[in-house]
């Protein structure tokens, strides 16, 4: 073979090797692009999932806080309405009737020889034997003479016993 032919053949071989290397390079680049795109999609998907979870978490927290605020407002509304109702009751004939009937019930249960505890503010409303004006609360407490038995008809006791039914009635009435 002549040197020119050898050079020509070497050039052709070199061209073929370069062409093959470029094909491999393109294939590798395409493969690398695919891999990078997969990773990018996977990371994006993971980020979207974390974002969705965060949104759900924050929404749940906001709902819980809103519910707490609403419940607190409802409780405050009930407390204010109850306070007004108690004040109205204390200034009514029904309160005087409540005191009288509670004393009568106490005497029926414990006998006529009892000590009746009232608040000084109720002094003008009722008059019976055995009254002691030492009650801090409004209402009446009837106690056996020997102190062994006590019937508590105080407003705080009454309200405590009736709290759940009063709340239910109030919220039903105001549609809450």
C-alpha positions in Angstrom: 0.0 0.0 0.0 1.1 3.4 -0.8 1.6 6.1 1.9 -1.2 8.2 0.4 -3.6 5.3 0.6 -2.5 4.6 4.1 -3.1 8.2 5.0 -6.4 8.2 3.2 -7.5 5.0 5.0 -6.3 6.3 8.3 -8.3 9.5 7.7 -11.4 7.5 6.8 -10.9 5.4 9.9 -10.4 8.4 12.1 -13.5 10.0 10.6 -15.5 6.8 11.3 -14.1 6.7 14.9 -15.0 10.4 15.4 -18.4 9.9 13.9 -19.0 6.9 16.3 -17.7 8.9 19.2 -20.1 11.7 18.4 -23.0 9.2 18.1 -22.0 7.8 21.5 -21.7 11.3 22.9 -25.2 12.3 21.6 -26.6 9.0 23.0 -24.9 9.7 26.4 -26.2 13.3 26.4 -29.7 12.1 25.5 -29.5 9.5 28.3 -28.2 12.1 30.7 -31.0 14.5 29.7 -33.6 11.8 30.3 -32.0 11.0 33.7 -31.9 14.7 34.7 -35.5 15.1 33.5 -36.6 12.1 35.6 -34.8 13.4 38.7 -36.3 16.9 38.1 -39.9 15.4 37.8 -39.3 13.2 40.9 -38.1 16.2 42.9 -40.9 18.3 41.6 -43.5 15.6 42.5 -42.0 15.2 46.0 -42.1 19.0 46.4 -45.7 19.1 45.3 -46.6 16.3 47.7 -44.9 18.1 50.6 -46.6 21.3 49.6 -50.0 19.6 49.5 -49.4 18.1 52.9 -48.4 21.5 54.3 -51.6 23.1 52.8 -53.7 20.3 54.4 -51.9 20.8 57.7 -52.3 24.6 57.7 -55.9 24.3 56.7 -56.6 21.9 59.5 -54.9 24.2 62.0 -56.9 27.2 60.7 -60.2 25.3 61.0 -59.3 24.2 64.5 -58.5 27.7 65.5 -61.7 29.1 63.9 -63.7 26.4 65.8 -62.0 27.4 69.0 -62.7 31.1 68.4 -66.4 30.4 67.6 -66.8 28.2 70.7 -65.2 30.9 72.9 -67.5 33.5 71.4 -70.5 31.2 72.0 -69.5 30.6 75.6 -69.1 34.4 76.1 -72.5 35.1 74.6 -74.1 32.4 76.8 -72.4 33.8 79.9 -73.6 37.3 79.1 -77.1 36.1 78.4 -77.1 34.0 81.6 -75.9 37.0 83.7 -78.7 39.2 82.3 -81.2 36.4 82.9 -80.1 35.9 86.5 -80.2 39.7 87.1 -83.7 39.8 85.7 -84.8 36.8 87.8 -83.4 38.3 91.0 -85.5 41.4 90.4 -88.7 39.5 89.8 -91.6 38.1 91.8 -90.5 34.7 90.5 -87.4 34.9 92.7 -89.4 35.7 95.8 -91.6 32.6 94.9 -88.4 30.6 94.4 -87.1 31.5 97.9 -90.5 30.7 99.5 -91.0 27.4 97.8 -87.3 26.4 98.5 -87.8 27.1 102.2 -91.0 25.1 102.2 -89.4 22.2 100.5 -86.5 22.3 103.0 -89.0 22.2 105.9 -90.8 19.3 104.3 -87.6 17.4 103.9 -85.9 18.3 107.2 -88.8 19.3 109.5 -89.9 22.7 110.7 -87.0 23.2 113.1 -84.4 24.5 110.5 -81.9 27.3 110.0 -82.5 29.3 106.9 -79.5 30.9 105.4 -80.1 33.9 103.1 -78.1 36.7 101.6 -78.6 40.2 103.2 -79.9 41.5 99.9 -82.9 39.1 100.2 -83.8 40.4 103.7 -86.8 42.4 102.5 -88.1 39.6 100.2 -89.0 37.0 102.7 -89.6 36.6 106.4 -89.6 33.3 108.3 -88.4 32.0 111.7 -84.8 30.9 111.9 -83.3 33.1 109.2 -79.6 33.9 109.3 -78.2 36.4 106.8 -74.8 34.9 106.2 -75.0 33.5 102.7 -72.6 35.0 100.1 -74.6 33.6 97.2 -78.1 34.5 96.3 -80.8 31.9 96.9 -81.3 29.9 100.1 -79.7 27.1 102.1 -81.9 25.2 104.5 -80.0 23.4 107.3 -81.3 21.1 110.0 -81.0 22.6 113.5 -78.2 20.1 114.4 -76.3 20.9 111.2 -76.2 17.3 110.0 -78.4 17.9 106.9 -78.2 20.7 104.4 -80.3 21.4 101.3 -78.6 23.9 99.0 -81.0 26.0 96.9 -78.5 28.7 96.2 -78.4 30.2 92.7 -74.8 28.9 92.0 -75.9 25.4 92.9 -79.1 25.7 90.8 -77.1 27.0 87.8 -74.5 24.3 88.2 -77.2 21.6 88.1 -79.0 23.2 85.2 -75.9 24.4 83.2 -76.1 21.8 80.4 -79.8 22.1 79.9 -79.7 25.9 80.0 -76.9 26.0 77.4 -78.7 23.6 75.2 -81.9 25.6 75.4 -80.1 28.9 74.8 -78.2 27.7 71.8 -81.3 26.1 70.3 -83.2 29.4 70.8 -80.5 31.5 69.1 -79.8 28.8 66.5 -76.2 28.3 67.3 
